[in-house]
Amino acid sequence: MTSPVRVTVTAHGPVSVVSVGGEIDLATAPLLQRHLTAIIDAGEVRLVVDLSEMTFCDSVGLGLFVGAARRLADHDQLLHLTRLRPATVLLLSVTGVAGPAPLAKPRPSSSLTSHSAVGRQ
């Protein structure tokens, strides 16, 4: 059974931060997609997605991030995926969505890492 996804959007000046928690899969991806699409369609192209609470992502979720990155690339912007868990870094690297992950030092209180990714150009 899919656990519910939690999506929170906050604005920090010209940057929109979307925080995602839970599982991103076929059943839950539409909620996240609605939020990302609304931000991009509104012209708010500085977009950061905090994945620190994301516990699972299947190919549907991965495709959602690639699609958002491609739409942002049309505005010469990147999709910034931040606070990734090691499994998410591995998923992005293995699938070729991102090159070898430029990992930041984990914060002392967690094993989370930072990373930015865009769709293929």
Backbone as numpy.savetxt, mean C-alpha at the origin, in Angstrom:
# Nx Ny Nz CAx CAy CAz Cx Cy Cz
-12.19 -18.13 6.73 -13.04 -16.95 6.73 -12.15 -15.72 6.73
-12.50 -14.75 5.91 -11.75 -13.52 5.80 -12.01 -12.63 6.99
-10.93 -12.07 7.55 -11.12 -11.12 8.63 -11.45 -9.77 8.03
-12.19 -8.94 8.75 -12.56 -7.65 8.20 -11.32 -6.79 7.96
-11.41 -5.97 6.93 -10.33 -5.03 6.64 -10.71 -3.69 7.28
-9.70 -3.00 7.76 -9.91 -1.67 8.33 -9.12 -0.69 7.48
-9.80 0.37 7.05 -9.16 1.40 6.24 -9.46 2.75 6.88
-8.40 3.49 7.17 -8.53 4.83 7.74 -7.75 5.79 6.86
-8.37 6.91 6.52 -7.71 7.92 5.70 -7.53 9.18 6.53
-6.30 9.68 6.57 -6.03 10.94 7.24 -5.22 11.84 6.30
-5.47 13.13 6.40 -4.74 14.09 5.58 -3.68 14.76 6.45
-2.49 14.86 5.91 -1.38 15.55 6.56 -0.87 16.58 5.56
-1.51 17.74 5.56 -1.18 18.74 4.55 -1.53 18.20 3.17
-0.58 18.22 2.24 -0.87 17.76 0.89 -0.77 16.24 0.71
-0.53 15.52 1.80 -0.34 14.07 1.73 -1.53 13.37 2.36
-2.07 12.39 1.65 -3.12 11.53 2.21 -2.47 10.22 2.66
-2.75 9.85 3.90 -2.23 8.59 4.44 -3.40 7.64 4.62
-3.29 6.48 3.98 -4.29 5.44 4.09 -3.69 4.33 4.94
-4.28 4.08 6.09 -3.81 3.01 6.98 -4.70 1.80 6.77
-4.06 0.65 6.55 -4.78 -0.58 6.24 -4.51 -1.62 7.31
-5.56 -2.26 7.80 -5.41 -3.33 8.78 -6.24 -4.53 8.35
-5.79 -5.71 8.73 -6.52 -6.92 8.38 -6.05 -7.52 7.08
-6.93 -8.27 6.43 -6.59 -9.02 5.22 -7.13 -8.34 3.98
-6.28 -8.26 2.94 -6.70 -7.74 1.64 -6.79 -8.93 0.69
-8.02 -9.22 0.29 -8.27 -10.34 -0.63 -9.49 -10.00 -1.48
-9.98 -10.97 -2.22 -11.10 -10.75 -3.13 -12.31 -10.14 -2.41
-12.57 -10.58 -1.20 -13.74 -10.11 -0.47 -13.57 -8.71 0.11
-12.35 -8.34 0.47 -12.14 -7.08 1.18 -11.52 -5.97 0.34
-10.93 -6.32 -0.80 -10.22 -5.33 -1.62 -11.11 -4.18 -2.12
-12.39 -4.41 -2.43 -13.20 -3.30 -2.94 -13.26 -2.09 -2.00
-13.28 -2.31 -0.70 -13.31 -1.19 0.25 -12.04 -0.36 0.11
-10.89 -1.00 0.11 -9.63 -0.28 -0.04 -9.57 0.40 -1.39
-10.03 -0.28 -2.43 -9.99 0.30 -3.77 -10.84 1.57 -3.83
-11.99 1.58 -3.20 -12.83 2.79 -3.20 -12.09 3.96 -2.58
-11.40 3.72 -1.47 -10.65 4.80 -0.82 -9.51 5.31 -1.69
-8.72 4.40 -2.25 -7.59 4.81 -3.08 -8.08 5.54 -4.33
-9.13 5.04 -4.96 -9.67 5.68 -6.15 -10.18 7.08 -5.85
-10.88 7.24 -4.74 -11.41 8.56 -4.38 -10.28 9.57 -4.17
-9.21 9.15 -3.53 -8.07 10.05 -3.29 -7.42 10.43 -4.61
-7.17 9.44 -5.46 -6.51 9.72 -6.74 -7.42 10.57 -7.63
-8.71 10.24 -7.70 -9.64 11.00 -8.53 -9.80 12.44 -8.06
-9.62 12.67 -6.76 -9.73 14.03 -6.22 -8.49 14.87 -6.54
-7.50 14.24 -7.15 -6.29 14.98 -7.49 -5.28 15.02 -6.36
-5.55 14.30 -5.30 -4.61 14.22 -4.19 -3.62 13.10 -4.51
-2.57 13.46 -5.23 -1.70 12.43 -5.77 -0.51 12.11 -4.87
-0.36 12.77 -3.74 0.68 12.37 -2.80 0.04 11.41 -1.82
0.26 10.14 -2.08 -0.46 9.08 -1.38 0.51 8.13 -0.68
0.29 7.94 0.61 1.08 7.02 1.42 0.13 5.96 1.98
0.51 4.69 1.85 -0.30 3.60 2.38 0.50 2.92 3.48
-0.02 3.00 4.69 0.61 2.39 5.86 0.07 0.97 6.00
0.96 -0.01 5.82 0.55 -1.42 5.85 0.98 -2.13 7.14
1.26 -1.38 8.17 1.77 -1.99 9.40 0.79 -2.96 10.04
-0.50 -2.78 9.79 -1.50 -3.66 10.40 -2.11 -4.64 9.39
-1.60 -4.64 8.15 -2.10 -5.59 7.15 -1.53 -6.97 7.48
-2.41 -7.95 7.61 -1.97 -9.28 8.01 -1.88 -10.27 6.85
-2.49 -9.91 5.70 -2.49 -10.82 4.55 -2.81 -10.01 3.30
-2.19 -10.39 2.18 -2.49 -9.75 0.90 -2.37 -10.80 -0.19
-3.45 -11.03 -0.94 -3.39 -11.99 -2.04 -3.17 -11.24 -3.35
-3.31 -11.94 -4.47 -3.04 -11.34 -5.77 -4.01 -10.21 -6.09
-5.22 -10.26 -5.56 -6.17 -9.17 -5.80 -5.67 -7.89 -5.13
-5.20 -8.01 -3.91 -4.65 -6.85 -3.22 -3.40 -6.33 -3.90
-2.55 -7.24 -4.33 -1.34 -6.85 -5.04 -1.70 -6.09 -6.32
-2.68 -6.59 -7.05 -3.13 -5.92 -8.26 -3.71 -4.55 -7.98
-4.37 -4.41 -6.85 -4.93 -3.13 -6.45 -3.81 -2.10 -6.26
-2.72 -2.50 -5.59 -1.59 -1.59 -5.37 -0.91 -1.24 -6.69
-0.76 -2.22 -7.58 -0.14 -1.97 -8.89 -1.00 -1.00 -9.68
-2.31 -1.20 -9.68 -3.22 -0.29 -10.40 -3.16 1.13 -9.86
-3.14 1.27 -8.55 -3.05 2.61 -7.95 -1.71 3.25 -8.32
-0.64 2.47 -8.30 0.68 3.00 -8.64 0.71 3.47 -10.10
0.09 2.73 -10.98 0.05 3.12 -12.40 -0.74 4.40 -12.59
-1.86 4.53 -11.89 -2.66 5.75 -11.99 -1.89 6.94 -11.46
-1.17 6.75 -10.37 -0.35 7.84 -9.82 0.80 8.19 -10.75
1.36 7.19 -11.42 2.45 7.44 -12.37 2.01 8.37 -13.49
0.72 8.34 -13.82 0.19 9.26 -14.82 0.32 10.71 -14.37
0.45 10.91 -13.05 0.62 12.25 -12.47 2.06 12.47 -12.01
2.96 11.62 -12.50 4.39 11.67 -12.11 4.57 11.55 -10.61
3.77 10.70 -9.98 3.85 10.46 -8.55 4.07 8.98 -8.28
4.51 8.69 -7.07 4.73 7.32 -6.62 3.66 6.92 -5.62
3.40 5.64 -5.55 2.60 5.10 -4.46 3.60 4.69 -3.39
3.50 5.28 -2.24 4.43 4.99 -1.15 3.79 3.98 -0.20
4.33 2.78 -0.17 3.89 1.76 0.77 4.86 1.79 1.94
4.36 2.02 3.13 5.23 2.18 4.28 4.91 1.21 5.40
5.86 1.08 6.29 5.74 0.25 7.49 5.33 -1.18 7.13
6.07 -1.73 6.17 5.77 -3.08 5.69 6.29 -4.14 6.64
5.54 -5.18 6.78 5.99 -6.36 7.50 6.92 -7.14 6.57
7.82 -7.93 7.12 8.75 -8.68 6.27 8.06 -9.53 5.20
6.93 -10.12 5.50 6.23 -10.94 4.51 5.74 -10.09 3.33
5.37 -8.85 3.60 4.92 -7.96 2.53 6.09 -7.54 1.65
7.23 -7.27 2.26 8.44 -6.93 1.50 8.78 -8.10 0.59
8.72 -9.30 1.11 9.00 -10.50 0.32 8.01 -10.63 -0.83
6.73 -10.44 -0.58 5.70 -10.52 -1.61 6.00 -9.54 -2.75
6.33 -8.31 -2.42 6.61 -7.30 -3.45 7.87 -7.63 -4.23
8.87 -8.15 -3.55 10.13 -8.50 -4.22 9.98 -9.72 -5.11
9.36 -10.78 -4.60 9.23 -12.03 -5.33 8.36 -11.86 -6.58
7.33 -11.05 -6.48 6.42 -10.86 -7.61 6.95 -9.84 -8.62
8.04 -9.16 -8.30 8.61 -8.20 -9.22 7.92 -6.85 -9.20
6.98 -6.65 -8.29 6.31 -5.36 -8.18 7.31 -4.29 -7.75
8.24 -4.67 -6.91 9.31 -3.77 -6.47 10.61 -4.52 -6.62
11.65 -3.79 -6.89 12.97 -4.41 -6.96 13.39 -4.85 -5.58
14.64 -5.20 -5.43 15.10 -5.54 -4.09 14.74 -4.42 -3.12
14.11 -4.77 -2.06 13.55 -3.78 -1.15 14.63 -2.96 -0.46
14.60 -1.64 -0.62 15.53 -0.79 0.12 15.02 -0.63 1.55
15.39 -1.54 2.40 14.84 -1.57 3.75 15.43 -0.48 4.61
14.56 0.17 5.34 15.01 1.12 6.34 15.27 0.35 7.62
15.99 0.96 8.54 16.19 0.32 9.84 14.84 0.16 10.52
14.56 -1.02 11.03 13.31 -1.18 11.77 13.30 -0.26 12.99
12.14 0.23 13.32 12.03 1.04 14.53 12.27 0.13 15.72
12.86 0.66 16.79 13.19 -0.19 17.93 12.02 -0.96 18.51
10.80 -0.42 18.41 9.66 -1.08 19.03 8.97 -2.09 18.13
9.47 -2.28 16.89 8.78 -3.21 16.02 9.73 -3.83 15.02
9.22 -4.81 14.29 10.01 -5.42 13.23 9.54 -4.93 11.86
8.87 -3.77 11.83 8.35 -3.24 10.59 9.44 -2.49 9.84
9.32 -2.47 8.52 10.29 -1.78 7.68 9.57 -0.81 6.76
10.31 0.08 6.17 9.74 1.04 5.23 10.18 0.70 3.83
9.36 1.06 2.86 9.64 0.73 1.48 8.72 1.56 0.59
9.16 1.94 -0.58 8.30 2.59 -1.56 8.26 1.71 -2.80
7.11 1.67 -3.45 7.00 0.85 -4.64 6.12 1.55 -5.66
6.39 1.33 -6.93 5.51 1.79 -8.00 5.32 0.63 -8.96
4.28 0.73 -9.77 4.08 -0.26 -10.82 5.16 -0.13 -11.86
5.25 -1.11 -12.70 6.27 -1.08 -13.77 6.03 0.11 -14.68
7.15 0.71 -15.11 7.04 1.86 -16.01 7.22 1.44 -17.42
